């Protein structure tokens, strides 16, 4: 699994290293900060009713349509009776495709989801595909988040999120 992440990381970052110089401007790079809310599905719905979290991203726009970046945050799962709350902390890379400067986008995160407050399980492969609407300042999206954790634990959530673009100046 570690070799797979290394290969994906090197392939995903190779366009960055192939360029001689990257010019970071407010028009091509920014931070995204926001909130997410979701409903657990699959195995996770047996122990949790809903979840809330924060979404943090750093994005670089290669051209008007294609962006890459890093993603993290925290999703807190509120437990049902007889269970304890727990959470997922993702460390991921992401790709996004913007159809127009303002309008529809789709993308996905891929990385590792660390679990908090879960015994005998550190986490696993994290995947988070998204589809949404964006403009210069905001992103509103629907997502399906899945963490393929150890010991056949599969944490799945469907939900909505909103992020605000904080531009570099």
C-alpha positions in Angstrom: 0.0 0.0 0.0 2.8 2.4 0.8 4.4 1.8 -2.6 1.1 2.5 -4.3 0.9 5.9 -2.5 4.5 6.7 -3.4 3.8 5.9 -7.1 0.6 7.9 -7.2 2.3 10.8 -5.5 5.2 10.9 -7.8 3.0 10.6 -10.9 0.7 13.3 -9.6 3.5 15.7 -8.7 5.7 15.2 -11.7 4.0 18.0 -13.7 5.0 20.4 -10.9 8.6 19.4 -10.8 8.8 19.4 -14.7 8.2 23.1 -14.8 11.2 25.3 -14.2 9.3 28.0 -12.3 5.9 28.3 -10.8 4.4 31.7 -10.5 2.0 31.8 -7.5 -0.6 34.6 -8.0 -4.0 35.3 -6.5 -5.5 34.2 -9.8 -4.0 30.6 -9.8 -3.4 29.7 -6.1 -5.4 30.0 -2.9 -6.5 28.3 0.3 -10.0 26.9 0.7 -11.6 26.7 4.1 -15.1 25.5 4.9 -17.6 23.2 6.5 -19.0 19.8 5.6 -22.1 17.9 6.8 -23.1 14.4 6.0 -25.0 11.3 6.7 -23.1 8.0 7.3 -24.0 5.1 5.0 -23.1 1.5 5.0 -21.3 0.2 8.1 -20.9 3.7 9.5 -24.6 4.2 9.7 -24.8 1.4 12.3 -22.8 3.4 14.8 -23.3 7.1 13.7 -26.3 9.2 12.8 -24.6 12.2 11.2 -21.2 14.0 10.9 -19.9 17.5 10.7 -16.4 18.7 9.8 -14.0 21.2 8.5 -12.4 21.2 5.0 -9.0 22.8 4.4 -7.3 22.8 1.0 -4.4 24.4 -0.8 -5.0 24.7 -4.6 -2.8 25.5 -7.6 -4.6 26.1 -10.9 -2.5 24.9 -13.9 -4.8 26.5 -16.4 -8.4 27.8 -16.3 -9.8 24.3 -16.1 -7.4 22.0 -14.2 -6.2 22.2 -10.5 -4.2 20.1 -8.1 -3.7 20.5 -4.4 -3.5 19.1 -0.9 -6.5 18.5 1.3 -7.0 17.9 5.0 -9.5 18.7 7.7 -11.5 16.8 10.2 -14.9 14.9 10.0 -16.5 14.2 13.4 -19.0 11.3 13.5 -21.6 11.7 16.2 -22.3 8.3 17.7 -25.6 6.5 18.3 -26.4 5.1 21.7 -23.9 2.6 23.2 -21.1 3.9 20.9 -18.5 6.6 21.2 -17.9 9.6 18.8 -15.0 9.2 16.4 -13.4 11.1 13.6 -11.4 11.0 10.3 -8.5 13.2 9.6 -7.6 13.0 5.9 -4.2 13.8 4.4 -4.7 13.7 0.7 -3.9 15.1 -2.7 -6.7 16.3 -4.9 -7.6 17.0 -8.6 -10.3 19.3 -9.8 -11.7 20.0 -13.2 -13.6 23.3 -13.7 -15.7 23.4 -16.8 -16.0 27.3 -16.8 -14.6 30.1 -14.7 -17.9 30.1 -12.8 -20.1 27.0 -12.7 -19.9 23.2 -12.6 -16.8 21.4 -11.3 -15.9 17.8 -10.4 -12.9 16.4 -8.6 -11.6 13.9 -6.1 -9.3 13.5 -3.1 -7.1 10.5 -2.7 -4.9 9.9 0.3 -4.9 8.4 3.8 -7.6 8.9 6.4 -6.4 8.7 10.0 -9.0 7.6 12.5 -9.4 9.2 15.9 -11.0 7.6 19.0 -11.1 4.1 17.3 -9.3 1.3 19.1 -7.1 -1.1 17.0 -7.5 0.9 13.8 -5.3 3.7 12.6 -7.1 4.3 9.3 -6.7 3.5 5.6 -7.2 4.6 2.0 -9.3 7.8 1.8 -11.3 8.7 -1.3 -13.6 11.7 -1.6 -15.2 12.4 -5.1 -17.1 15.7 -5.4 -19.3 17.5 -7.8 -20.4 21.1 -7.3 -20.7 24.7 -8.2 -18.0 27.4 -7.9 -17.4 31.0 -8.5 -14.4 33.2 -7.7 -15.0 33.1 -3.9 -17.1 30.1 -3.1 -17.4 26.3 -3.7 -20.6 24.5 -2.9 -20.5 20.7 -3.5 -21.9 17.3 -2.9 -19.5 14.5 -1.9 -19.2 10.8 -1.2 -16.4 10.1 1.3 -15.0 6.6 1.9 -12.2 5.6 4.3 -11.2 2.0 3.7 -9.8 1.4 7.2 -8.0 -1.6 8.7 -9.9 -4.7 10.0 -12.6 -4.4 7.2 -14.0 -1.1 8.6 -15.5 0.9 5.8 -16.5 4.5 6.8 -18.8 6.0 4.1 -20.6 9.3 4.1 -22.7 11.3 1.6 -23.0 15.0 2.3 -22.6 18.6 1.2 -19.8 21.1 1.8 -19.0 24.7 1.3 -15.6 26.4 1.1 -14.4 30.0 0.9 -11.4 30.8 -1.3 -8.7 32.8 0.6 -6.5 34.3 -2.1 -2.8 34.9 -1.7 -1.9 38.6 -2.1 
